Amino acid sequence: MWVSTKAQYGLRALVEIGLRQPEAVPLKDVADVQGISQHYLEQIAAQLRRSGFIRSVRGAKGGYKLGRPVERITALEVVEALEGSLAPVTCLEDPQSCWQTGHCSTEILWKKVDDAMRGVLQQTTLKDLIEERKQIEARKLVQLEPAPPVAYSQ
């Protein structure tokens, strides 16, 4: 159930690219804003491109654009494309891998964990993540608590 930096950075990169639509976004810009190694991000971008989440645009104003609308990209798809299986235990993906499959007292627990995680990721779209990012940025611009009164000495 450990989500690697590859999936975390992949989602963050997609949010960054999605925020700037319809413009193409250079990976260097994404790497700089997100604090990600450009070399590592290039590897992730290659996988995202192969999976159809982004497409490259050549030229002076080139970079990357989303491959489909933000509401049609789920966190589950992205994480699975970058991570592979999300199953917390191997027997959920490959029942033949364990001799206790069907007779294990913890199998139901792991299935519930798997279903819950997949459910949350499936219900979360890139559009949701972009909206969350916009709210975070808006909160940074607005002072949430009034500044304490300044004491003047007489």
C-alpha positions in Angstrom: 0.0 0.0 0.0 3.0 2.2 -0.2 2.5 4.8 -2.9 5.9 5.7 -4.4 7.1 9.2 -5.3 6.6 8.2 -9.0 2.8 8.2 -8.5 2.8 11.2 -6.2 5.0 13.3 -8.6 3.0 12.0 -11.6 -0.3 13.3 -10.1 1.4 16.6 -9.1 2.7 17.0 -12.6 -0.7 16.4 -14.1 -2.2 19.0 -11.7 0.4 21.5 -12.8 -0.2 20.8 -16.5 -4.0 20.9 -16.0 -3.8 24.2 -14.2 -2.2 25.8 -17.2 -4.5 24.5 -19.9 -4.8 25.2 -22.8 -1.1 26.2 -22.9 1.6 23.6 -23.3 3.8 23.4 -20.2 7.5 22.6 -20.4 8.6 19.9 -18.0 11.3 22.2 -16.6 8.5 24.6 -15.4 6.7 21.7 -13.7 9.9 20.4 -12.1 10.8 23.9 -10.8 7.3 24.6 -9.4 6.9 21.2 -7.8 10.5 20.8 -6.6 11.0 17.6 -8.5 14.2 16.5 -10.3 13.7 17.2 -14.0 15.4 14.0 -15.0 13.1 11.9 -12.8 10.1 13.9 -14.1 11.1 13.1 -17.6 10.9 9.4 -16.8 7.5 9.8 -15.3 6.3 11.9 -18.2 7.3 9.2 -20.6 5.0 6.7 -18.7 2.2 9.3 -18.6 2.6 9.9 -22.3 2.5 6.2 -23.1 -0.7 5.9 -21.0 -2.4 8.7 -22.8 -2.6 11.2 -19.9 -0.4 13.8 -21.6 0.8 14.5 -25.1 3.8 16.4 -26.2 3.7 19.6 -28.2 6.8 20.6 -30.2 8.1 24.1 -31.0 9.0 27.3 -29.3 5.9 27.2 -27.1 6.1 23.4 -26.7 5.8 21.3 -23.7 3.0 19.0 -22.5 -0.7 19.2 -22.6 -3.3 16.8 -21.1 -4.3 13.9 -23.3 -8.0 14.1 -22.3 -10.3 16.3 -20.2 -9.5 16.7 -16.5 -12.9 15.2 -15.5 -12.0 12.0 -17.4 -8.7 11.3 -15.6 -9.0 9.5 -12.3 -6.4 9.2 -9.6 -6.8 5.4 -9.7 -5.9 5.3 -13.4 -2.8 7.4 -12.9 -1.6 5.6 -9.9 -2.1 2.2 -11.5 -0.3 3.3 -14.7 2.7 4.4 -12.7 2.7 1.8 -9.9 1.1 -1.3 -11.3 -1.0 -3.2 -8.8 -2.3 -1.5 -5.7 -3.4 -4.6 -3.9 -2.2 -4.6 -0.3 -1.4 -8.4 -0.5 -0.5 -10.5 -3.5 -3.3 -13.0 -3.1 -5.9 -10.4 -4.1 -4.3 -10.0 -7.5 -3.1 -13.6 -7.9 -5.2 -16.1 -5.8 -2.8 -18.9 -6.9 0.1 -17.2 -5.1 -1.2 -18.3 -1.6 -2.2 -21.7 -0.5 -4.7 -20.2 2.0 -6.7 -18.2 -0.5 -10.4 -18.8 0.3 -9.5 -20.1 3.8 -7.6 -17.1 5.3 -9.0 -15.2 8.3 -7.4 -11.9 7.0 -8.4 -12.2 3.4 -11.7 -10.3 3.9 -9.8 -7.5 5.7 -7.3 -7.0 2.9 -10.2 -7.0 0.3 -11.9 -4.3 2.3 -8.7 -2.2 2.4 -8.2 -2.7 -1.3 -11.8 -1.8 -2.1 -11.7 1.4 0.1 -8.4 2.6 -1.4 -9.5 1.9 -5.0 -12.9 3.6 -4.3 -11.3 6.8 -3.1 -8.8 6.9 -6.0 -11.5 6.1 -8.5 -13.9 8.8 -7.2 -11.1 11.5 -7.4 -10.6 13.1 -10.7 -7.8 15.3 -11.9 -10.5 18.1 -12.0 -11.0 17.5 -8.2 -7.2 17.8 -7.6 -6.9 20.9 -9.6 -9.8 22.5 -7.7 -8.1 21.6 -4.4 -4.9 23.2 -5.6 -6.8 26.4 -6.6 -8.3 26.5 -3.1 -4.9 26.0 -1.5 -3.4 28.8 -3.6 -6.4 31.1 -2.7 -5.9 30.5 1.0 -2.3 31.5 0.7 -3.4 34.8 -0.7 -6.0 35.5 2.0 -4.9 36.0 5.5 -7.1 33.6 7.5 -6.5 35.0 11.0 -6.2 38.7 11.8 -2.8 39.9 12.8 -2.4 40.4 16.5 -2.7 44.1 17.6 0.5 46.0 17.6 1.5 47.3 21.1 2.7 50.9 20.9 5.0 52.2 23.6 4.3 55.7 24.8 
